[in-house]
Amino acid sequence: MIAFLFVGCSYKTYETKVYNVPGVKSPTKRPYSINGKFYYPLKKVHIGWTQKGIASWYGPDFHGKFTSNGEVYNMYAYTAAHKTLPMNTIVKVTNLNNRKSVIVRIYDRGPFVKGRIMDLSYIAGKKIGLDVTGTAPVKIEVIGFKGKNYVSGYKVQIGAFINEKGAKKLA
């Protein structure tokens, strides 16, 4: 147990040094190479940016392990891995076979399997049917950044109330 705590503390120290040094880019923003192929993370994408391709899901083998951005992978969180989208980009992923969609946050790199553009967490993949098929053609659409959703559209406010009594009266 003491060794586990020591390793955990040393990891946090390392993470702080890597991410908080002035003038040093985050490792998740630098070009990287996997199996001899180079990937260049996008510096910026705009709301509405889209991509089509094959998605898969990843689960138990990675659950509890660190992701590319230093967070712990949780197969029950609505997250995903993409080779080049900026970390914390919020995307809507639509399964083109069944039209089911899910909203996820990019926080890992991958998948590094030829022909695939995205790995969804287990729960996100399940929501669009990947738990049954394993892979499917999808459309990815950027809808926000860093937890802010910028989906276009209109909203109508019916009322604003100081107390519940006023709301019930209008209802």
N, C-alpha and C positions, 0 to 999 in steps of 0.2 A: 504494500500500500504506500509506504514512504517513497519507494522508487517511482511509483506511478505519479505521485504528487510532484516529485522532483522533475521528472520528464515533462509533466504538464506545465510547470513553472518555466522551465527552460524554453519550451516552445513559445510561450507568450512573450518572453524576452526577445527571442529571435524574430517573431512576427512584428513586434514593435519597431525593432531596428530596421527591418526591411521596408515597412510601409510608412515610417515617419521621418525618414532622412530627407532633408530639404534637397530639391534638385534631382532626386532619384525617382525615376518612373516606377510605378507599381509593376511587379512582374506580370500581372494579368493584362498589361497594356503593351508590353514589349513583344516583338516578333518571337516566335518559338518554333522548334523543330520536333516532330514526332516521326520516328521511323524514316528519317531522311527527307521528310516533306516539311516545307516551311509554311507557317501560318502567320498572317499579319492582322492582328486585332484592329477592328475599325475604330478610328478616333471619334467619329461622330456618325450618327444615323438620325434620320428625321422621323417624326410621327408619320405613320403610313407606309414606311419602308416595308417591302414584302419579299418573301423568298418561298419557293416551292421545292419540295424534295421529300425524301423518305425520313421518317422519324422512328425512333425506337424508345424503349424505356430501360432504366437501370434501377436495381433495387437492393436485395439483401446482401449481395457481395460487397457493396460499397457503403451500406448503411453504417453510420457512426465514424466513417473515415473522413479525412479532411478533403475539401474541394480545392479547386485551383485558387480561389480567393481567400482561403484560410478558414472558411466556415466548415462546420461539421455537416456532412450529408445526412439528411433526414428523408427517407423514402416516402414519408407521409406529409411532406411539405410541398406546396405547389411551386416547384422550381424546375430548372432545366439546365442542360449544358449545350453550349453552342461554340463552334470553333473560333468565331471572330466578332460576334456582337459584344458591345461593351458590357461589363459587369453591371448588374442592377437594372438592365433594360427590361421593361415589362412588355411581354408579347402575348398576343392572342394566337393560339395554335388551333387550327381547324383540321380535323380528319376529313380529307376529301372523299373518302368512301362512304361515310355515314353522316357527314355534316355536323358532328358533335364538336364542340370547342371548349377550350380551357384557357385560363389566363395564368401565366407563370412568370417568375423572375429568373433571369439568367444569372447564375452564380458559379458556374463551373465551365470547364473547357471539354470539348469532345462533341460528338463521338468520333473516334478514330477508326471507324470501319468504313471501307470504301462505299461510296454511294449514299451515305447517311448524312443528314444536315443537323439533326438535333436528337438529344437524349432527354426524355422527360423523366421526372421522378416517377416512382411506381404509382402513386395516387393520381398524379396528373395524367399519366398514360392510361390508367384504368378508366378515368372519367371520359376519355374519348375512344375507348375500346381497344387500346393497344395491349391490354392484358390478355385478350383473346387471340389477336392476330400476331402480336410480337412487333410488327412494323406496319406502317401504313403511309401512303402519300399524304402530306400535310401542306398547309399554307401557314406561314408565319407572318404576323403583322405587328410591327412595333406600335404600341399604344401608350407608352409612358416610360418614365425614368425614375430611378431611386424611390420607388414606392408611390410616385405621383402618377395617376392615371389621367391621360389627356384625351380620352376617347371623344371624338367629335359628336355633336348632336345637341338637341335642345332639351331643356328641363323646364317644367312648369311648377312654380311654387303655388300651392293652393292657399296656404295661410301660414302665419307665424304667430305663436301664442305664448303668453307669459305663463299660463297655467293650463292644466288639463281640462278644466271646466269650459274654457273658451273653445277648445278643439272639439269637445263633445257637442257643444251648442251648434257649431257649424256643420258637424257631421249629421 
